[in-house]
Every structure is written in structure tokens, then in C-alpha cells.
Amino acid sequence: MVEWARKGLFMATKPDTDKQQAHELIERLSPGQVKAVARLLEEMLDPVSHAIANAPLDDEPETEQERQAVAESKKWFEQHSGEGTSHGEAHR
């Protein structure tokens, strides 16, 4: 059994009592913990985050063309260490 359930911290079984229990638990949290829980809830309710979290794993094999492009990119960065395009330039 999960520790919080064994301690009787979350015993609700119906949706309305589940929400009430959640509210009561939130009231017992420190401000920092409330902030963390709020962020978690926002992530849970964000449809894009939900879609990404539930997206299937990309198991498609890498093509030779993709391997070559990555190798060329790595070679360029090795040759141009620290160089690049500034955010402002990219934005323009």
C-alpha cells in the first residue's frame, strides 16, 4: 500500500469528496509546495503537454541521409566552436 494511503492522508472515494480531500491537503502545504503542486496541475491540464507525454515513442530507424546531416552538423560545430547566429539575427 502507498505510504500516504496507509497514513490515511487520502481516503476519499467519490469525485466530490476527492476534490474536497485535495483542497484540505493543499491547505496543509507550505507556500513552496503549493507552487509546485500548482505547476503540476497546470501541466496535467495543458493539452499540448498531455499530448507530448502520451505520444508514441519514435522508433523509426534513422536514414542514411539523416545520419549524414547529423555528421555534417557536428563537423561544422567542431570547426566553428563558439560561433553561431545570435538570437537577434535569427529573429530578423
C-alpha positions, 0 to 999 in steps of 0.5 A, a space after each residue: 500500500 502507498 505510504 500516504 494511503 496507509 497514513 490515511 492522508 487520502 481516503 476519499 472515494 467519490 469525485 466530490 469528496 476527492 476534490 474536497 480531500 485535495 483542497 484540505 491537503 493543499 491547505 496543509 502545504 507550505 507556500 513552496 509546495 503549493 507552487 509546485 503542486 500548482 505547476 503540476 496541475 497546470 501541466 496535467 491540464 495543458 493539452 499540448 503537454 498531455 499530448 507530448 507525454 502520451 505520444 508514441 515513442 519514435 522508433 523509426 530507424 534513422 536514414 542514411 541521409 539523416 545520419 549524414 546531416 547529423 555528421 555534417 552538423 557536428 563537423 561544422 560545430 567542431 570547426 566553428 566552436 563558439 560561433 553561431 547566429 545570435 538570437 537577434 539575427 535569427 529573429 530578423 
